[in-house]
Amino acid sequence: MKHTDLDHVDTQQSNQLDSTSADAPYGGQDNSQVCPSYHCQDDTDETCSTLRSLSRCLVRKLGLLDSVLGDLPLSPVQAHTLIELNHQELSIKQLSEILNIDKSNASRAISQLCEKHFARTRNNPKDSRSSLCQLTPQGKRLLNKLNKQQNRLFEQILAQLSDAAIVELETALTGYTRAIDLAELQQDYCVRIIEADDDAAMAAVIREVSAEYGLTPDKGYGVADASLDHLSQVYADEQACYWVIEKEGQILGGAGIAPLSGAAGTCELQKMYFSSALRGKGFAKRLAYQAIAFAKNQGYQACYLETTAVLAEAVRLYEKLGFVHLDAPLGSTGHDACEMPMLLTL
């Protein structure tokens, strides 16, 4: 029995799937930069290899490499097209964006469905250069058959799992597809360890973002630190590290981790600042994960931070990462304006 569809996953989250390449989550393109950061390369390579293998296996078992879907006269791309056209009329450009395929593939799928009388096109009243495609009654009947078939198949799959395992699977797949979305947004950016030449640019980002949120030096925030212009030196110790995010030679953000003064075995997540150009791309969580992984590898037992209610987005992120609020600050950070101390047990 082959399982031939992924329509149970929300297409706005899963549209990175390209049925022509099971090993290329962005339709075969890879514009990422390999930059020095913190991770054991051997462990990363092994994890990547395992995940790629599992992804290929999933695509194959779902029949997404087949030319047709079982006994239905549809290719996987045509099936996804039917599903999307059931929601609304679409142009070729809109369909290609939703399915994450090139426009020639989308045009071919629509033409084939029209030839089989499962779809039809009409002139786009808002753009004379394009057409809108919609399902025919025959196409809707075929889609109904597809949905019934796939529901039966997935009922058989889910019958092999406990209720808890189903919830876990849904959570994992949602997180996986979200990670694919964010990884695509982060293409062309480089996350790497700070260098001396980055000091001035990173200090400028910290000052700019601090001013944006009203975290001025006179109020006792970290932007007043005398070491702000020499971060590469501050984090040169092997027990510390600072990462910057670069695009086309421009430093756009960063975050660091270092021992917490006066608290043995505890590190502090420090100076996490991002310019507006980076926001909404998932870099805050990515650098937080990277810093926590570094801390664990260095043998720290806990990770501490101080923040303020003004940074509401940051507070929510820290809470999701498992940081808990403390009644009183730890160690000696030299800052007295951040009223929200938080701690993560590693």
N, C-alpha and C positions, 0 to 999 in steps of 0.2 A: 504493500500500500504506500503510495507516494502522497505526501502532503504538499499542496501546490500553491499556497497563498499566505500572505502575511497581512491580510486585510483586517485582522483583529487588532493590529497595532495602529494607533492614530497616525495618519499619513503625514501630519505636520511634524511629527517627531521622527518618522521612519523614512522620510523621503530621500535619505542619503543612499538607500539601497539601490544598486545598479545591477540589474540581472545579467548584464554582460560581463561583469567582473566581480567575482565573489571575494577577491582579495584586495579590492580597492574601494574603500568606503566613500570616496568622493568622486565616483565615476571614473576612476583610473588616474586622476591627476594627483600629484604630490608636490606641493610647493613649499613644504616645511623646510626649515633650516636646522641643521644639526649643530647645536651649540653646546659648549661646556656648561654643565649644570651639576646638580647633585643627584646621583643615582648610580648604583653599581651596574655597569653596562652589561655584564654577563647575566645578572638577574633580569634586567629590563629586556634583553634580547630573548631570553627564555620565555618570559611572560608574553611578549609580543608574538612569538612563534606559536605558543599554545593558543592564544586568543584568535590568531589568524586561522589556525587549523579548525577551531571550533566554529568560527564564522563560515568557513568554506563548507564544513560538514552540514551546518544548518541550512545554508542556501541549497546544497545538493539534495538534502532530504526533503526540503519543501518543493522540490521540482522546479526551481527557478532557472535552471539551465536547460530545461526541456523546451522544445519548439512549440508544444501544445500542452494544455492543462488537462491531463487525463483524457476523458471522452468528450470534453467540450471543445468546440472549434475556436479556441482562444489561445494566444501566446500569453506568457506572464505579463508582458507590457500591455497587451490589449485588455487583459483582465483588470489591471490597475487603472487603465483608462476608463473602462466601464464604471468602476467604483467611483471615480472622481466625477464623471459626467452625471452620475445619479444625484450628486449634490447641487450642481449648477452647470450652466453653459460655460464652456471654456474656449479660449483661443489656443492656438498651437503654442504660443509663447507661455501662456499661463500653465498649460498642461506640462510643458517641458520643465518649468520651474518646480511644480508640485512633485513630479515624479523624479526630478533630478536627472533628466536625460537631455541629450541635445535636441534641438528643434527638428532636425531631420528624422530622428527616431520618433518623436511625437507626431510629426506630420504623417509618417508611414503608418503608425498605429491607427490614426484617425481615418486615413484613406482606406485601410483594410477593413475597418469596422463599417465604413460607409458602403464599401463594395458588397459586404455581406448583409447590408440593410439593418445593421444593429445601431447605426448612428446616422445623423444627417447634419449638414451645415447650412448656415444662413449668413447673409452679410452682416457684419458688425456695424450697427448704427452709429457707434462712437468712433470707429476707425475703418474707413473705406478700404484700407489696405489689408485688412484681415477678416477672417470669418469666425463665427462662433459655432461650436459643435454641441449637439445635444443627443440624448438617447431617443431612439424610436420605440414604439410599443414593443416591437420584437426584441430590441436591445434590453428593455426593462425586464422582459420575461426571461431572457438569458441570464441577466444579472441575478434574478431571483433564484434560478437554478444553481448558479455559482455560489451564492450565499448559503443555500441549503446544503450543498455538497461540502463546502468548507466548514460549516458549523458541525456537520456530522463527523468530519475528520478530526476536528479539534476537540470534540466531545470525547473521542477515543483517546486522544493524547492526554487530555486532562484527567481522564479516568485512571491514569497510571500514577497520579500525583495526589498527595494529601492536600487538604484545604490550605494548610500552612505553606506547603511547597508551592502551590499555585500563586499565593500572595507574594512569596519570595521571588518567584519567577517573573511575575509582572513588574515588581519593583526593580529587579535587576535589568530587565529588558528596557524599562523606561529610563533607568540611569545610563545604560549603554547607548541608547539612541540619543539621549541628551548629550552625552560625552562626545559623540560623533558630531553633533551640531556645533558644540563649542570648539572642538578641534578644527573644524572647518573655518570658524570665525577667527581662529588664532593663526591661520596660515600666514606666512610672510613675516611673522613676528619671531624674535629670537629671545629665549629666556636663558640667561647665562650669569656666571659669577661676575661681580663688579670688578672693574679695573680702575686704575688711577685716573685714566683719561675720562672716566664716567662721573667723577666726583662732582664737578661743577654742575653738570646737567641734572644729576639726581637731586642735588641740593635745591636746584631751581624748581623741580617738580614738587618737592616737599613744601617749599615755601608757597608756591602757587596754590596747591590744594589746601594747605592750612589756612591761607587767607580766604579762600572760597568758603570755608566752613566757619570762619571767625575764630580759628585757633591761633591767635596771635602770640608772638614771643612774650609780651608783657604779662600774659596770663599764666605763664608757667608750663606751657606745652612743650613737646619735644622739639618743635621748630626752633626753640631758643638754645638748643644744645650747641656748645662751642665746637663740637666735633662734626657738625653737620656737613662741613665742606671737605671732610677727609674720611668719608665712609669706607673707602677701600682699605685704609689703615686700621680703622676701628674694628673691622671684621676680618682682619688678616689672621687672627688666632685660629688654630685648628679646631677649637671648640665653638667657633662662630662662623657665620657665613652670611653674605648678602647677595641677593640676586636682582638683576635688573632686566627690564623688558625693553628690547630695542627693535625698531623698525626703520630700515633704510638709514641707519646711522643716527637715528634720533632716540634718545632715552625717554621713555614714556611712563615708567613706574618701577616700583621695586619693593622688596621686603627683606627683612633680615632676622637672624636669630643669634643670640649670644647668651653667655652665662648670666644669671640674675645675681647681682651683687647682694651678698648677705643671705643667700638661700642655697645651701649646698645641694647639688643634684637637680637643681631647677634651672631651666633656661627661660628666656623671655623672647616672645615674638615682638619684633620691633619695627618701627618706621615702615609700615605698609601703606604706601601712597600710590595712587594711580591717577594719571591725567584723564580728563573727560573722554579722550579718544579711545581709551581702553575699557571704559565701563560697559557692562552688559555682555562682555565677551568671556566671562568666567575666569579671568586671570587671578582674582583675589582668592578664590577657592584653590586654584592650581598652585599658587605660590604658598598658600597655607599648608596644603598637603605636602609640598616639597620640603618646607621648613620642618614640619612634624616628622617626616621620614628622616631628615638629617638629625633631628634631636634624638630620635630613638636609636639611630646608629651610633651616636656619640655617647650613649648610655645615660642620658638624662631620665629622671623618673617623672618629671612633670614639666609642663610648659605654662608659663604665666604671661599675662598681658594686662595692660591698663588701657582703657578706652573711655569714651564719653558718650552720653546719650545723644549728643549732636550728630554722631556718626551712626545713625539708626541702622543703615544697611550693613555696616560692619558688625554691629552688635548681633544682628540676626544671623549673620554668617557664622560668627564665633559660637553662638548657641547651637546651630546645626552641626557644627564640627565636634560638639561635645564639651565645650568649655562651660564651666559653671560659675555663677557669680559668688564672690566672696564678701564677707562682712567687713573685712579690713584688708589693706594692701599687704603684700609680702615684700621682703627684701628692701633694697634701697635703689630706686630707679632715678631719683633726683627730680622727679616730676610730681607736682602736688595738685595739678588741675584736673587730671583724669580721675573722675569719681567712681569709675566702674572697674574694679579689679576682677579678673577672671582666671580660672585655672583649669588645665586639662591634664588628667593623669595619663601618663604614657604606658 
